[in-house]
């Protein structure tokens, strides 16, 4: 029986060179230090020319370390003329096809520029490939990297908890709550080759379109990828707003242009968008009713308000538990609460900000830590996530602390996969 190949692919503009360097070195470290993986590995960085030009020294050092740095030619065009990240993703598909890396024995693990991995991530990938758990697997993402305790960072805690909803929905026929993942997902290369990333013009949520096409062509072939990935939140509320605004643009684009979207899925995706848009009016009505002392409005909305607030608090609490082994506990509770409220308000405003703007391929979100930013300590070690949550982990998560030279300093493993 032939040994499968896992191709770790980081697809990005490339301007966040320090984040990409840490991501690439996390892969290089853990593929060499995780026992019994049972697969060959390749590591590709697929970046734009301007990204390479911003830090050629970093990329050449990574090339020397065994990373394949692939620069998307400026003149490259897809048959449908797609733009943005989808263009780079389609270029990578064609490159793999030319190299004979599009068969069922090859798997592609997709990473964003800041998607670092740990021993748990690698063990989860090995399990998924070995057990045949599906043709596409996605897992839970944590956001402890460069943690600063800011509002935009605290808001990410709730996203990790929401991943359980996303993964549960993805693995069900029809994806009833429209969950999807844009990074930390593993797909068999022949599936990606058959579906592709090409679309007309700019697709702000190319990952959502990809998930729709895979489901339309292959059916319910999605599974859960054990282990975490480790990312970082936006460094400012402005960047958080721009990121969420792009997601809204992506959902609206899919509703308007994804012809493969079945009527039932279109309804659930539209309901998801409508729910997001309704958040701001709901908050405005609540505040207005308190200001003008108009009790009937409070009686009418109180049934829903209580549920919404309980859900939000639960998401923050459970998200914090998921992160508790990786982030310091030095931030006072009142500050965390205020940061969570502020971060939530930015998310509330995002859909309406999207209405007032147009999608743009230039909507760049910085992920390199700003010079002088106070980061509140390194991750503190492994967490017993498998004891608290339903995702079975064969290895407890481990993380690393990037050194000033860019090479990871590993946390000592406490256990090995069974």
Secondary structure, 3 states (H helix, E strand, C coil): CCCCEEEEEEECCCCCHHHHHHHHHHHHHHHHHCCCCCCEEEEEEEEEHHHHHHCHHHHHHHHHCCCEEEEECCCCCCCCCCECHHHHHHHHHHHHHHCCCCCCCEEEEEECCCCECCHHHHHHHHHHHHHCCCCEEEEEEECCCCCCCCHHHHHHHHHHHHHHHHHHHHCCCCCCCCCCCCCCEEEEHHHHHHHCCCCCCECCCHHHHHHHHHHHHHCCCEEEEEEEEECCCCCCHHHHHHHHHHHHHHHHHHHHHCCCCCHHHHHHHHHHHHHHHHHHHHHHHHHHHHHCCCHHHHHHHHHHHHHHHHHHHHHHHHHHHHHCCCCCCCCCHHHHHHHHHHHHHHHHHHHHHHHCCCCCCCCCCCCCCCCCCCCCCCCCCCCCHHHHCCCCCCCCCCCEEECCCCCEEECCCCCCCC
